[in-house]
Amino acid sequence: MAWEITHDVDAFHSAAAAYLAADPVRNTVLLTVADTVRSRGPHAYGGDLPARFGWWRGQDSTVQGAYVHTPPFRPTLGPMPDEAARALVRKWRSSGATAPGVSGGVGLVRTVGEEWAATGGGWTVFRDQRLFRLGELTPPQPESPGSARLADAADVPLVVRWFEEFSESIGEGSGNIPTQAQRRVAAGNLVLWVLDGAPVSMAGFSRVIAGQGRVAPVYTPSELRGRGYAGMATVAASRALRAAGAAEVLLYTDLANPTSNALYQRLGYRPVEDVTVLDLHD
């Protein structure tokens, strides 16, 4: 039983493909990150350090756990036994690998925090989230005025600004936002809700991989909130994923934001699991 860690996304995909495909919902971030790095290179998320991938084999040599790490963001863990999570912390510690934090299922991430503390570090909860999957899509009634359209090249400056505001609002590292925004728009993976010719909200969505796709980010400027625009943008992005063949349409919410959690459930999203994001300290 051991962890294998590499910068080679193709090696990761070859080793962990069956594991990822067995639970594409809980592995949504791992699937989309690996796909992005394969198509855009190891610095696809704007960090100075290349993306890192790891997988853990159990006693029968099958892969039973995996993670992805795209600096400057925190590593994201897929489902795995607690012993694999503890072994991963020891692997990071012994190799001197940078782990600014970790994200994953609540119990699993708490195990990482406990092991990190046992090896001389400390940890704090950065955010509690919930992963949702779409059941029957239920648009708001009455629908807010306006219409949906895909963002185009002329919208890029606005999209960059909204991406920056969204990143600041959630307290996350930004990476290379202009490049991310341009790529998202060029791929046709960002919907704008438009009122009287002016965009008032946006909802991005990922490419469909292994039958799943994820809505993110959803953002409305503060002065335009409370009018239903985010709900309509989310409906449009959800429909786009379904039209692209997604059997599972997913999104994450911040549990500290009761407004968005209630909104997504009204739209037909149902809870899958709670997720914790930790900061790890030496």
PyMOL commands that set and color helices and strands:
alter all, ss='L'
color gray80, all
select helices_A, chain A and resi 9-22+28-40+82-95+106-118+153-170+177-186+222-224+229-243+258-266
alter helices_A, ss='H'
color red, helices_A
select strands_A, chain A and resi 2-6+52-57+63-69+76-77+101-105+122-134+147-150+190-195+198-205+212-219+248-254+269-281
alter strands_A, ss='S'
color yellow, strands_A
deselect
rebuild
show_as cartoon
